[in-house]
Amino acid sequence: MANLRYYDDAGLSAAFYDVVSNAYPFRGDVAFYADLVGPAGSSVLELGCGTGRIVIALAERGYGVFGVDLAPAMIQRAALKCERLPPEVGGRIALMQGDMTRIALGRAFDGVIIPFYGYAHLADPTARADALAVVARHLRPGGKAAIHLPAPAMLRQPLGDEELSGPYNAAGDGVRIRVVARSFDEATGRFCQVMDYTLIDPAGTVTRRSREELVYHAVGRDELVAGAETCGLTLSRVLGDFDGSQAGREAIYVFTR
């Protein structure tokens, strides 16, 4: 079975992205971003918005949010979720399929965020520098930006017995999501995790399977800070978790313009 790229239209990772993200151990990112940006009514640009978890949560708190994601399958799911929101919440949200290294919206925001390792999908320093330029271009003077990256220890963790499973609809169909391989290349900083998605009907028959590769790239602090300074962004702090810890499995960089 050939491996698909994560979030591929033909795969299952976008369909079950919320299952995986909801199982992830960090908590408090939405409150962190809200506090970062300012009071309700402030504007937020989210680059790499996925299926809209943070977009929707911030809009429910009264923020105006513009979400951008490269993967059509992800932005389509975000749009479907937003259509079901109360008008007063959905009216605060705009979504666009686009590349975080290239977009030019012609407006500035009170805050710009790249959550849940979205920046780590960028494979080379040039693309990452371009994304920082996009952040700076869309951030008002005095505004704040946050980039959430995996800490080095997370990228180096060995493969364990990692599986999520359970029903996913009223008919009793189930999904099993299993990590089947993991590697980290110290020389290139490339992390690859192979995920096996299996759909199973109530009788126990496998109805569909998709094996997909999730790839991240390690980003050094020196590269990130130097690239940000080139764009007019100043590093304010680096946290190890959203609770304010200085060390943890996360690396959260906060910049001001």
C-alpha positions, 0 to 999 in steps of 0.5 A, a space after each residue: 500500500 503506497 503511503 499518501 501525504 497527510 491531508 490528501 484529498 484521497 485519504 482519511 486524515 482530514 476526515 478524522 483530524 478532529 479525533 487526533 487533535 482532540 486526543 492530543 495532550 496539550 490544553 489551554 491553547 485557545 485561552 492562550 491565543 485569546 489572551 495574546 491577541 487582546 480583548 474580544 472584538 480584536 482580529 486574528 489571522 490563523 495560518 494553518 487553521 485546519 478544520 477550524 478548531 481554534 477559528 471557531 473557539 475564538 469566534 465564540 469568544 467574540 473575536 473576528 477570525 480569518 483562517 487560511 489553510 493549504 489543504 482543500 480537504 481541511 478548509 472544506 471541513 472547516 467551512 462545513 462546521 462554520 455553516 452550522 454555527 449561530 449567525 452571530 458566531 459564523 459572521 465573525 469567521 472568514 476562511 480561505 484556501 491558501 499558502 501561508 508562505 504567499 498570501 497577501 490579504 491587504 489588511 492587518 490584524 491584531 494577532 497572527 497565529 500559526 498553531 499546532 505545528 503548522 509552521 513545522 510542515 514547511 520543509 526549507 528555510 526559504 519557505 519558513 522565511 516567506 511565512 514569517 514575512 506573511 506574518 509580519 505583513 499582516 500584523 498591525 504595529 504593536 500586534 502579537 504573533 505566536 508560532 507553536 512548534 514541537 519541542 526537539 524531544 517530541 520529534 525524537 520520541 520513540 514509537 510506542 503502542 499508539 492507537 485511537 479507536 471507537 465509533 464515529 457515527 450513529 450506525 456504529 461504524 468505527 475507526 482505528 487510527 494507529 501510528 505504525 512507524 516513526 523516524 527522525 533524521 538528525 542531519 536534516 531535521 526531518 520527522 516522519 510519522 506513518 499513520 494507519 487509518 482503518 474504517 470498520 463496519 458494525 460487523 467487524 469488516 474493514 471497509 476502507 484503509 488509508 496509510 498516510 505520512 505526517 511530516 514535520 521539520 525541526 526549526 532551530 531557535 536561531 533560524 526562527 529568531 533571525 528570520 523574524 527580526 529580518 521582517 521586523 518582528 521581535 521575540 518576546 518570549 518562548 514557552 514550553 507549554 500553554 500554561 506558561 511553563 518554560 520547559 515542556 514538549 512544546 515550543 511556543 514563540 511569541 513575537 511583537 511588531 
